[in-house]
Amino acid sequence: MDNMEADLEVRLSERYADAKDKLEAPREVHRRLQFLARVLGHVPAPSRPALALLWLDAGGEVVALPIDREEIVVGRAAECDVTLDDPCVSRRHCVLRPVGEARGVVEIEDLGSSNGTKVNGRLLPERGRRLVREGDVIELGGIALALAESQPASGA
């Protein structure tokens, strides 16, 4: 167990004393975040910064969606731009919107989700908004998503 994981386990057991022996879910979230951190370290440097949303699909594969439209709705419903199959994710959980002409900044807004939206471990207020940037981690239920700079498609 590395120092970060040990520190996380200590903090969780202090905060949730009754869950001392029930840390499998937080460990799994931590493992996903570690994986995403490794993925972010291998994303090629873009010639023109553009952000992409990355997450793990049900098979454990990394999925990347460029943030190249006015808004991206994330939720459990099939009509969402990003559909996450997790009972802790609301049908329409949150929305991401690029901010102005700055291609490296995105606003996230919680859409009144039942279980909340976290950015870098901090819970957004219901219907709350926050700016997110490359390297930030978004948690919806047990699913972690990350923002990373991405290369524009070849020939663009």
N, C-alpha and C positions, 0 to 999 in steps of 0.2 A: 504494500500500500504506500503510495507516494505521499509527500508532505501535504499537498493540496487536498488529497482525498482524506487523509487523517484529520486535517484541520476542519474540513467540512463535516466529517462524522462527529467530531467533538462538539462543534457549534450546534449541529442538529440535535444531538443527544441532550445538550444543555437546554436548548429551547423547548424541546418536546420530550421531557423526562419520561413520560408514559410510553414513548415509542422507542426506548433504548434498544430493544431487541428486534425492532420492526423497521430497519433502515434499508431494506431492499429497494423500495421505490426511489428514495433519494439517491441511492448508489447508482441506480439505472439512469436517472436523469444526469448525474455527474458523469457517468461513462459516455453518454450521448454528447454532453458538452465538451468533454475531452476530445471525442472523435471530431466534432465540428471544428474545434480549435486546430486540430491537425489538418483538416481539409482546408481551412482558411490559410494556413501556412503554405499551401501548394497552389493557390489561385494565382495565375499569371498576372503580372502588373499590366494594367490597361494603358493604351496610348491615350484614350479619352475616358476619364472615369465614368463608370456607370455602375449602379448597384444591382445586385441580384439577391434574391431570397433563397437560402439553402436550408434543406431539412432532409431527414431520413424517411424514406417511404416504408411501407409495411414490410418489405423484404430486406430492409437495412441498406438500401442503395441511396446515394446522395442525389437529390433532385435540386436543380437550380432553375429559378424563374427570374428572368430579367425584370427589373422594375422600370418598365418602359411605357406605362400608360398612366392616365390620371389617377386611378386608384386600383388597388388590389384587395379584394375582400377575401378574408381567410375564415374558414369555419367548417362545420361538419356537413352542411347542405351541399348537394350536388351542383347547384347553380353558382357556388362560390368559385372564385378564380383559383384558390388553393383549397382543396378539399382534404381534410384530415380526419381519418377514421379513428376517433377516440371519444368515448362517452363523456369525458370531462371537457371537451371542446363544444362550445355552443354552435347552433346552426349557423349563425352569422356572428362570429366571435370578435373580430377586429378588422380594421381597414388600414392599409398603408397608402400614403400619398406622397409623391415627390414634392419637395418644397421649392417653389420658384424655379429659377434657371440653374440653381446649384444642383448638379447631378449627384452629389455625394451625401445629400441630406434628405431624410424621409420623415414624415410625421406618421406616428401610429396612434390610432384612436380605438379604445375599447368600445364595443357596440352594445354595452349592457350585458356582457357575458355573465353566466352563472358562476363560473369559477375564477374569473379574473384573468388579466393579462399582466405578465411580468416582463420587465426589461432589465437585463443585468441583475436579476434577483429581486428587483423592487416592484411591488404591485402598483399598477396604475389605478387611480380611483375609477369607479364605474363611470363610463362615458368620458373618462379622462383622456388627455392627449399628451404626447411627448415626442420630441425630436430624437431620432435614432440615426446612427452613422455606421459606417463600415466597422465590423468587429463586434457590434452589439449583439447580444443574444436575447431572443424573445422566447418566453415560455408560455404555452397554452396547454393547460392540463398537464399531461406527462410528455408533451412533445416540445422539443427545443428547435428553434429556427435561428438562423444567423444571417446577418447582412454581410456581403462581401463585394468588393469591387470586381467587376467581370470585364472580359474583353468583348468589344462589339463583335458581332458575327462577321466572318471573313467576307470581303466584298461589299461591306456596308459603307 
